[in-house]
Amino acid sequence: MKKELDIFLKEIQKKTAIVIGDIMLDSYLIGDASRNSPEAPVKIMNVTQKKYKIGGAGNVACNLRKLGVNTLLFGLIGRDKKGDEVISILKKNKISIAGIIKTSNPTTSKTRLINESNKQLLRIDEEVINYENLNEKEKLIKIITEKINLTDIIIIQDYNKGLLDEEFIKKILLLGKENNTPIMVDPKELNFFKYQKVKLIKPNLLEAEKVLNKKITINNTELKKDLQKIKRKLKCDFIIITLGKKGLCMYGDNTFYRVKGIKDEIIDVTGAGDTVICLASLGLCVNLKMKKIAKLANYAGFLSCLNIGTNSIKIKDFENL
């Protein structure tokens, strides 16, 4: 595996990826929450630390960039301080902001309150989900069209926050088809079946259950049947379902493979799916065998859970694999 891994890590650094999707700012307020409030039956948090990280499509782009992949990110943010923070994070990660368009809607943000034991106490979401912004979307399509000849893969990160409506999705899928560029999708249930004939689709367990309208039984026989069912409906080449602590499973080329979860302490699952789609997409891009793709993506997803918030995987993180 070591020799194959070294070859893989060298090969992906020759690639260019386009990431399209919903961009979010993740804020973390960390501190002591041991006191009770005299005003209400709640805790008082004394904030000792603040952290800002990028989520959604931005996290996917940062993961790719840390692995040495030339990365182009396309999405919408607000004309606000949170949008400025997103721009700052992208610049620090040496990701071009040419594909980031500001709109009148606020930047989607999630603020998490974390105590000193790394336990999440509360999450506050601030968002305006607006599927209009037609002028901004047309601008994005134009820029993507100009850049698509540079890329080896397209990754769509859909969090149902307003960018990816039916018309926008159709245009991206058509661009991919016309340019013979494989498209990988991390979907939510709203647009799930609009992603027809893509290279890879990667729902998590809850999302898969929603689109199948059933509780999924976690055994290989039933998982294989459910993956085959989704694959037939989407006419995609490969499908991965992430199973949380139970690992993931993958189906394609008439082959099913499951990787069990890694037994270790999980700190925070935020952004784990973003990491999985990155490694799986890159594996398919360089024609890695499916078994290796599944193992690599599972391990990377596990690594991203070892710290608070979204965490970009780096090349050195694979030294112990």
C-alpha positions in Angstrom: 0.0 0.0 0.0 2.9 2.4 0.8 4.3 2.4 -2.7 0.8 2.8 -4.2 0.0 5.6 -1.8 3.2 7.5 -2.7 2.4 7.2 -6.4 -1.2 8.4 -5.7 -0.1 11.4 -3.7 2.4 12.4 -6.4 -0.2 11.9 -9.2 -2.9 14.0 -7.6 -0.5 17.0 -7.4 -0.6 17.1 -11.2 -4.4 17.5 -11.3 -6.7 20.5 -11.3 -10.1 20.3 -9.6 -13.1 22.6 -9.9 -15.3 22.8 -6.7 -18.8 24.2 -7.1 -21.3 24.6 -4.2 -22.5 26.2 -1.0 -19.9 28.0 1.0 -20.2 28.5 4.7 -18.4 30.2 7.5 -18.0 28.0 10.6 -17.4 29.9 13.9 -16.3 28.2 17.1 -16.7 29.9 20.5 -14.7 27.8 23.0 -14.7 28.3 26.8 -15.7 27.4 30.3 -19.4 26.6 30.8 -19.4 25.4 34.4 -21.4 28.3 35.9 -25.2 28.4 36.0 -27.1 31.5 35.0 -29.2 33.3 37.6 -31.5 34.6 34.8 -32.6 31.2 33.4 -32.0 27.5 33.7 -29.0 27.6 31.4 -25.2 27.6 31.6 -23.0 30.7 31.3 -20.1 30.3 28.9 -17.0 32.4 29.4 -15.5 32.5 25.9 -11.7 32.1 26.0 -11.1 31.3 22.3 -12.6 32.0 18.9 -11.9 30.1 15.7 -13.1 30.7 12.2 -13.0 27.9 9.6 -14.6 27.5 6.1 -17.3 24.9 5.6 -19.1 23.2 2.7 -17.6 23.6 -0.7 -14.9 25.8 0.9 -13.8 23.0 3.1 -13.6 20.7 0.1 -11.4 23.2 -1.7 -9.1 23.6 1.3 -8.7 19.8 1.6 -7.8 19.5 -2.1 -5.3 22.4 -1.8 -3.5 21.0 1.2 -3.0 17.8 -0.8 -1.3 19.8 -3.6 -4.2 19.8 -6.0 -4.6 23.0 -8.1 -8.1 24.1 -7.0 -10.7 26.4 -8.4 -13.7 27.3 -6.1 -17.0 28.6 -7.3 -19.8 29.8 -5.0 -21.8 32.7 -3.5 -21.2 34.6 -0.2 -22.6 37.8 1.3 -21.4 41.3 1.3 -20.7 41.2 5.0 -18.0 40.6 7.6 -18.5 36.9 7.5 -18.0 37.0 3.7 -14.8 38.9 4.3 -13.7 36.2 6.7 -14.3 33.5 4.0 -12.2 35.5 1.6 -9.4 35.8 4.1 -9.4 32.1 4.8 -9.3 31.3 1.1 -6.4 33.7 0.6 -4.5 32.1 3.4 -5.0 28.7 1.8 -3.8 30.1 -1.6 -7.2 29.4 -3.3 -8.2 31.9 -6.0 -11.2 34.0 -5.1 -12.0 34.7 -8.8 -14.9 32.3 -8.7 -16.5 33.8 -5.5 -19.3 36.2 -6.1 -20.9 38.4 -3.5 -24.7 38.7 -3.2 -27.2 40.7 -1.2 -27.9 37.6 0.9 -25.9 37.1 4.1 -23.1 34.6 4.2 -24.4 31.3 5.4 -22.8 30.7 8.8 -22.8 28.2 11.7 -21.6 29.1 15.2 -20.9 26.3 17.6 -20.4 26.7 21.3 -17.8 24.3 22.6 -16.9 23.7 26.3 -13.4 22.9 27.5 -14.0 19.2 27.2 -14.6 19.6 23.5 -18.3 19.0 23.8 -20.6 20.9 21.6 -23.3 22.7 23.6 -25.2 24.6 21.0 -25.2 25.4 17.3 -26.6 28.6 15.9 -27.3 28.8 12.1 -27.7 32.1 10.3 -28.8 31.8 6.7 -31.2 33.0 4.0 -31.9 30.3 1.6 -32.6 32.0 -1.7 -32.6 30.0 -5.0 -33.0 33.2 -7.1 -29.8 35.3 -7.5 -30.1 34.6 -11.2 -27.6 37.3 -12.3 -24.9 36.0 -10.0 -25.5 32.4 -11.1 -25.2 33.4 -14.7 -21.8 35.0 -13.9 -20.7 31.8 -12.2 -21.7 29.7 -15.2 -19.8 32.0 -17.5 -16.6 31.8 -15.4 -16.8 28.0 -15.0 -17.3 27.7 -18.7 -14.1 29.7 -19.3 -12.1 27.5 -16.8 -13.5 24.1 -17.4 -10.9 23.2 -20.1 -8.3 23.5 -17.3 -9.8 20.9 -15.0 -9.6 17.1 -14.5 -12.6 16.8 -12.2 -15.6 18.7 -11.0 -16.8 18.2 -7.4 -20.3 19.5 -6.6 -21.0 20.2 -2.9 -24.7 20.6 -2.4 -25.9 21.7 1.0 -29.3 23.0 -0.1 -28.3 26.6 0.6 -29.5 28.2 -2.6 -26.9 27.9 -5.3 -27.7 24.6 -6.9 -31.2 24.7 -8.4 -32.4 22.5 -11.2 -31.4 24.9 -14.0 -27.9 25.5 -12.5 -27.4 21.7 -12.0 -28.4 21.0 -15.6 -25.9 23.6 -16.9 -23.0 22.1 -14.9 -23.9 18.5 -15.9 -24.0 19.6 -19.6 -20.6 21.4 -19.3 -19.1 18.2 -17.8 -20.6 16.1 -20.6 -19.4 18.4 -23.4 -15.9 18.6 -22.0 -15.7 14.9 -20.9 -15.0 16.0 -17.4 -16.1 13.5 -14.6 -18.5 15.0 -12.0 -18.5 13.9 -8.4 -21.4 15.0 -6.1 -21.9 15.2 -2.4 -25.7 15.7 -2.3 -28.6 16.5 0.0 -32.0 15.0 -0.6 -33.7 18.0 -2.2 -31.7 17.8 -5.5 -30.6 14.2 -5.1 -32.2 12.7 -8.2 -31.3 15.7 -10.4 -27.7 14.4 -10.5 -28.1 12.0 -13.3 -25.2 10.1 -14.9 -22.5 11.5 -12.8 -19.2 9.7 -12.0 -19.7 9.5 -8.3 -22.5 10.3 -5.8 -21.8 10.3 -2.0 -24.7 10.6 0.4 -24.4 9.9 4.1 -26.6 7.3 5.8 -29.4 9.7 6.7 -29.6 11.2 3.2 -29.7 7.8 1.7 -32.5 6.7 4.0 -34.5 9.8 3.1 -34.2 9.2 -0.7 -35.0 5.5 -0.3 -37.8 6.3 2.2 -36.6 3.4 4.5 -34.4 2.5 7.4 -31.1 1.1 6.0 -30.0 -2.2 7.6 -26.2 -2.1 8.2 -25.1 -5.4 6.8 -23.3 -6.1 3.5 -26.2 -7.9 1.8 -28.7 -5.1 2.4 -26.2 -2.3 1.8 -25.3 -3.7 -1.5 -29.0 -3.9 -2.6 -29.6 -0.2 -1.5 -26.5 1.0 -3.3 -27.5 -0.8 -6.4 -31.0 0.7 -6.2 -29.7 4.3 -6.0 -27.1 3.6 -8.7 -29.9 2.4 -11.1 -32.0 5.4 -10.4 -29.2 7.9 -11.0 -27.4 5.9 -13.7 -24.1 7.0 -12.0 -20.8 5.0 -12.2 -20.0 4.8 -8.5 -21.8 5.4 -5.2 -20.5 5.7 -1.7 -22.6 5.8 1.4 -20.8 7.0 4.6 -21.9 5.2 7.7 -20.6 7.4 10.4 -18.7 5.5 13.0 -19.4 2.3 11.0 -17.2 3.4 8.1 -18.4 3.5 4.5 -19.5 1.3 1.6 -18.9 1.7 -2.1 -20.4 0.2 -5.2 -19.4 0.4 -8.9 -18.1 -1.9 -11.7 -20.5 -4.6 -10.4 -18.4 -4.7 -7.2 -19.4 -3.9 -3.6 -16.9 -3.1 -1.0 -17.3 -2.0 2.7 -14.7 -0.5 5.0 -15.5 -0.7 8.7 -15.0 2.3 11.0 -11.7 2.9 12.8 -12.0 2.4 16.5 -10.7 5.5 18.1 -12.0 8.6 19.9 -14.0 10.8 17.6 -13.9 14.5 18.6 -16.0 16.2 15.9 -17.6 14.8 12.7 -18.0 18.2 11.1 -16.7 18.1 7.6 -15.9 14.4 7.5 -18.1 13.9 4.4 -16.2 16.8 2.7 -13.0 14.9 3.2 -14.4 11.6 2.0 -15.6 13.1 -1.3 -12.2 14.7 -1.9 -10.2 11.5 -1.5 -12.7 9.4 -3.4 -12.9 11.9 -6.3 -9.1 12.0 -6.5 -8.8 8.2 -6.4 -11.2 7.9 -9.3 -9.4 10.7 -11.1 -6.1 8.7 -11.1 -7.8 5.3 -11.7 -7.0 3.9 -8.3 -8.7 0.5 -7.6 -12.0 0.8 -5.8 -10.9 -1.1 -2.7 -8.0 1.3 -2.3 -10.3 4.3 -2.9 -12.7 3.1 -0.2 -9.9 2.5 2.4 -8.2 5.8 1.6 -11.4 7.9 1.8 -12.5 6.1 5.1 -9.1 6.8 6.7 -9.2 10.5 5.6 -12.7 10.9 7.0 -11.6 9.4 10.3 -8.6 11.8 10.5 -10.8 14.8 9.9 -12.8 13.8 13.1 -9.8 14.0 15.5 -10.1 17.8 16.0 -12.8 20.4 16.5 -14.4 21.7 13.3 -13.5 21.3 9.7 -9.9 20.1 9.3 -7.9 19.9 6.0 -6.1 16.6 5.4 -2.4 17.0 4.5 0.0 14.7 2.7 1.9 14.0 5.9 -1.3 12.7 7.5 -1.1 9.5 5.5 2.4 8.5 6.7 1.0 6.0 9.2 -1.5 4.4 6.8 
